[in-house]
Amino acid sequence: MTALTDRCFSGVIFDMDGTLIDSTPAVVRSWTRWAEEYEIPEEKFGDFHGMPARSIVAKLMPPELHEESLARVTQLELDDVEGIVALPGAVEALATLPVTAIATSCTRDLAERRIAASGIPAPDVVVTASDVTHGKPDPEPFLLAAERLGIDPRRALVVEDATSGIRAGQAAGASTLAVVTTTQRDALAFADLVVDDLSAVSWHVSDEGVSLSLR
């Protein structure tokens, strides 16, 4: 297989939380408070990182409480954007690359709040949980982002920090770059390339498309 650094891509689709921005403290605060309010024991939380809130709630709550508890955690997250910042290399990547999208498991309102709080430049295409029927690890978010960019998903590079996101990108037919910002390196080893964060990558734009090298 050709190394990721030897390939050329039509566009790059980034996950947001944990890939472009650090929202972990706010996420932990919101979900911890939600779990306390609904008396959800910590051991019930599995590897839900990167999955839409609706999917997480469906796994943890009885059906009759889905909508109520989803509305509650959504409001908690909307209310808490304290300390959200851009991750290393994120602003440079978004400013350098001509064809980019964000595909996030956040709802539209939450994505807009976190983008504004972090100060990252928002690309023209932002696909959220509000835009899709099936969230990660389903490929729908990345397929929709590629469609809105006007590129073949097989010529896209997906950048993710979560195992569910890497699986979604691979299912979409895209190449995958994993950043070790929220997940252990070993758990992300099935991605095409794993780096510490986006500051480890240099982006190169040509008439053929986008390529990358390691710093």
Backbone torsions as a table, in degrees:
resi	resn	phi	psi	omega
1	MET	NA	140.0	178.5
2	THR	-68.0	135.4	178.6
3	ALA	-63.3	149.1	-178.0
4	LEU	-58.1	-35.3	-178.4
5	THR	-72.8	-8.1	178.1
6	ASP	-101.8	2.4	-176.9
7	ARG	-100.8	162.2	177.7
8	CYS	-124.5	137.3	-173.5
9	PHE	-121.0	150.9	177.5
10	SER	-80.3	-22.7	179.5
11	GLY	-173.6	167.0	-177.3
12	VAL	-123.6	131.4	179.3
13	ILE	-115.0	117.1	-177.0
14	PHE	-100.8	137.7	158.4
15	ASP	-66.6	165.8	-178.5
16	MET	-106.0	-70.0	-175.1
17	ASP	-67.9	122.4	180.0
18	GLY	87.5	-10.3	179.0
19	THR	-112.9	-53.4	177.4
20	LEU	-100.4	-32.7	-177.9
21	ILE	-130.5	153.5	174.3
22	ASP	-100.5	103.0	177.5
23	SER	-114.7	8.9	-172.4
24	THR	-55.0	-47.4	180.0
25	PRO	-59.1	-41.8	179.5
26	ALA	-66.6	-40.8	178.9
27	VAL	-62.6	-46.3	-179.4
28	VAL	-62.2	-44.1	179.0
29	ARG	-59.9	-45.5	-176.2
30	SER	-66.2	-49.0	-177.4
31	TRP	-72.0	-31.0	175.9
32	THR	-65.3	-45.2	178.2
33	ARG	-63.2	-42.6	178.7
34	TRP	-60.3	-45.4	-179.5
35	ALA	-63.6	-38.0	177.9
36	GLU	-65.9	-43.1	-179.1
37	GLU	-63.6	-36.3	-178.2
38	TYR	-100.3	8.0	175.8
39	GLU	55.4	48.1	176.9
40	ILE	-94.5	117.5	-179.9
41	PRO	-67.6	147.3	-176.3
42	GLU	-57.1	-34.8	-175.7
43	GLU	-67.6	-12.7	178.3
44	LYS	-78.6	-17.4	179.2
45	PHE	-81.0	120.5	177.2
46	GLY	-102.5	-149.1	178.9
47	ASP	-83.8	76.5	-177.8
48	PHE	-96.0	-0.4	-175.3
49	HIS	-60.6	132.4	179.4
50	GLY	90.8	-7.4	179.0
51	MET	-91.8	150.2	177.7
52	PRO	-62.8	149.4	179.4
53	ALA	-56.6	-38.1	-179.4
54	ARG	-59.5	-40.5	179.9
55	SER	-67.9	-39.3	179.7
56	ILE	-65.6	-47.5	179.5
57	VAL	-59.1	-40.6	-179.3
58	ALA	-63.0	-29.2	179.5
59	LYS	-81.7	-22.3	-172.3
60	LEU	-107.1	-21.8	-172.3
61	MET	-118.1	150.5	174.5
62	PRO	-66.3	152.5	-174.3
63	PRO	-53.5	-36.9	-176.5
64	GLU	-69.1	-13.7	179.8
65	LEU	-109.0	3.6	-176.0
66	HIS	-57.0	-55.0	-173.2
67	GLU	-67.9	-41.8	179.8
68	GLU	-63.1	-47.9	-176.2
69	SER	-73.0	-31.6	175.3
70	LEU	-65.5	-43.2	178.1
71	ALA	-61.5	-37.1	-178.3
72	ARG	-67.8	-48.0	-178.8
73	VAL	-68.9	-32.6	176.3
74	THR	-61.5	-44.3	179.7
75	GLN	-66.8	-39.5	177.9
76	LEU	-59.8	-41.9	-179.3
77	GLU	-70.9	-38.1	178.1
78	LEU	-63.6	-33.6	-176.7
79	ASP	-80.2	-14.3	-173.8
80	ASP	-122.4	96.6	174.0
81	VAL	-119.8	15.8	-178.7
82	GLU	-65.0	132.1	174.9
83	GLY	79.6	7.1	178.0
84	ILE	-76.8	125.9	-176.0
85	VAL	-136.8	160.9	174.3
86	ALA	-70.6	140.8	176.0
87	LEU	-82.3	158.0	-178.7
88	PRO	-54.4	131.9	177.0
89	GLY	85.6	-9.1	-174.3
90	ALA	-70.2	-49.5	-178.2
91	VAL	-62.5	-42.4	179.5
92	GLU	-61.3	-43.9	-178.9
93	ALA	-62.0	-47.6	-177.9
94	LEU	-67.4	-31.3	179.3
95	ALA	-78.0	-25.5	-175.0
96	THR	-88.0	-39.0	-170.3
97	LEU	-84.5	131.6	-176.4
98	PRO	-81.3	-25.9	-177.0
99	VAL	-124.4	96.8	-176.8
100	THR	-136.7	157.0	174.8
101	ALA	-145.8	159.6	168.7
102	ILE	-111.2	134.3	172.4
103	ALA	-125.6	104.6	-172.1
104	THR	-120.6	153.6	176.3
105	SER	-83.6	-2.8	174.1
106	CYS	-69.1	157.9	167.5
107	THR	-72.7	167.5	-179.6
108	ARG	-58.3	-48.4	-178.2
109	ASP	-60.6	-43.6	-177.8
110	LEU	-69.0	-40.1	178.3
111	ALA	-60.0	-43.8	179.9
112	GLU	-63.7	-39.7	178.5
113	ARG	-63.8	-44.5	-176.6
114	ARG	-73.2	-35.9	175.7
115	ILE	-61.9	-45.5	179.7
116	ALA	-63.9	-41.3	-178.6
117	ALA	-66.4	-36.1	-176.0
118	SER	-80.1	-26.4	-178.5
119	GLY	83.5	8.5	177.6
120	ILE	-73.7	148.8	175.2
121	PRO	-74.4	124.1	-178.3
122	ALA	-77.6	129.8	175.1
123	PRO	-70.9	168.8	-178.6
124	ASP	-65.0	-31.8	-178.4
125	VAL	-106.6	118.4	174.8
126	VAL	-131.0	110.3	178.4
127	VAL	-98.7	128.0	-177.5
128	THR	-122.3	176.4	176.2
129	ALA	-61.8	-22.0	178.4
130	SER	-72.2	-14.6	-174.5
131	ASP	-99.9	-10.0	-172.2
132	VAL	-126.1	160.4	175.5
133	THR	-87.9	-38.5	-177.4
134	HIS	-121.0	124.6	178.9
135	GLY	-90.4	176.0	176.7
136	LYS	-55.5	139.9	14.1
137	PRO	-83.9	7.4	172.4
138	ASP	-65.3	145.3	-177.7
139	PRO	-76.4	-6.0	-172.8
140	GLU	-51.2	-44.8	-179.3
141	PRO	-59.0	-39.9	-178.8
142	PHE	-76.6	-34.5	176.1
143	LEU	-64.7	-41.2	179.0
144	LEU	-67.5	-40.8	178.1
145	ALA	-61.5	-43.4	178.4
146	ALA	-63.4	-41.4	178.5
147	GLU	-61.2	-44.0	-179.0
148	ARG	-70.3	-26.6	174.5
149	LEU	-79.4	-16.9	-177.7
150	GLY	77.1	32.1	-179.3
151	ILE	-124.5	157.5	174.0
152	ASP	-72.8	125.0	-179.6
153	PRO	-58.3	-24.6	178.1
154	ARG	-72.8	-12.2	175.8
155	ARG	-108.3	16.9	179.6
156	ALA	-102.7	152.5	170.7
157	LEU	-110.3	123.9	176.6
158	VAL	-99.8	130.3	179.5
159	VAL	-114.5	122.9	-170.4
160	GLU	-143.5	160.0	175.0
161	ASP	-117.9	-4.4	-173.8
162	ALA	-119.2	148.2	179.2
163	THR	-62.5	-37.9	179.8
164	SER	-64.2	-35.1	178.4
165	GLY	-71.4	-40.5	176.7
166	ILE	-62.4	-43.4	177.9
167	ARG	-60.9	-41.7	179.6
168	ALA	-63.5	-43.5	178.8
169	GLY	-62.9	-43.0	179.2
170	GLN	-66.0	-39.0	178.0
171	ALA	-64.8	-27.5	177.1
172	ALA	-78.4	-9.5	-179.4
173	GLY	91.9	6.1	-177.1
174	ALA	-85.7	161.3	167.6
175	SER	-79.1	157.5	-173.1
176	THR	-132.7	135.6	174.3
177	LEU	-120.1	122.8	-179.1
178	ALA	-104.9	139.8	174.1
179	VAL	-111.5	138.0	-175.4
180	VAL	-94.5	71.0	-178.9
181	THR	-110.1	-28.0	-179.8
182	THR	-132.8	-9.5	-173.9
183	THR	-128.9	144.2	179.4
184	GLN	-61.5	142.3	-177.6
185	ARG	-55.5	-43.3	-177.6
186	ASP	-59.0	-35.6	-178.0
187	ALA	-71.2	-19.9	-178.2
188	LEU	-103.2	7.1	-172.5
189	ALA	-63.9	-15.8	-179.9
190	PHE	-81.7	-5.2	172.1
191	ALA	-70.1	162.4	-179.8
192	ASP	-66.4	-33.3	178.8
193	LEU	-151.4	142.3	179.3
194	VAL	-123.7	129.7	177.6
195	VAL	-131.4	166.8	-179.6
196	ASP	-65.4	-50.2	177.1
197	ASP	-162.6	-176.8	-173.9
198	LEU	-69.9	-15.6	176.7
199	SER	-69.6	-12.4	178.3
200	ALA	-83.5	-2.6	-173.0
201	VAL	-117.7	137.5	168.0
202	SER	-107.0	135.2	-178.5
203	TRP	-103.1	141.2	-178.9
204	HIS	-129.0	126.3	-177.3
205	VAL	-112.7	129.8	179.0
206	SER	-140.0	-179.2	177.6
207	ASP	-64.2	-25.0	-179.7
208	GLU	-80.4	-20.4	-178.9
209	GLY	139.1	-144.4	-175.1
210	VAL	-116.6	135.9	172.3
211	SER	-133.3	172.1	-178.5
212	LEU	-140.3	157.1	172.9
213	SER	-138.1	163.4	-179.4
214	LEU	-94.1	140.2	179.5
215	ARG	-84.7	NA	NA
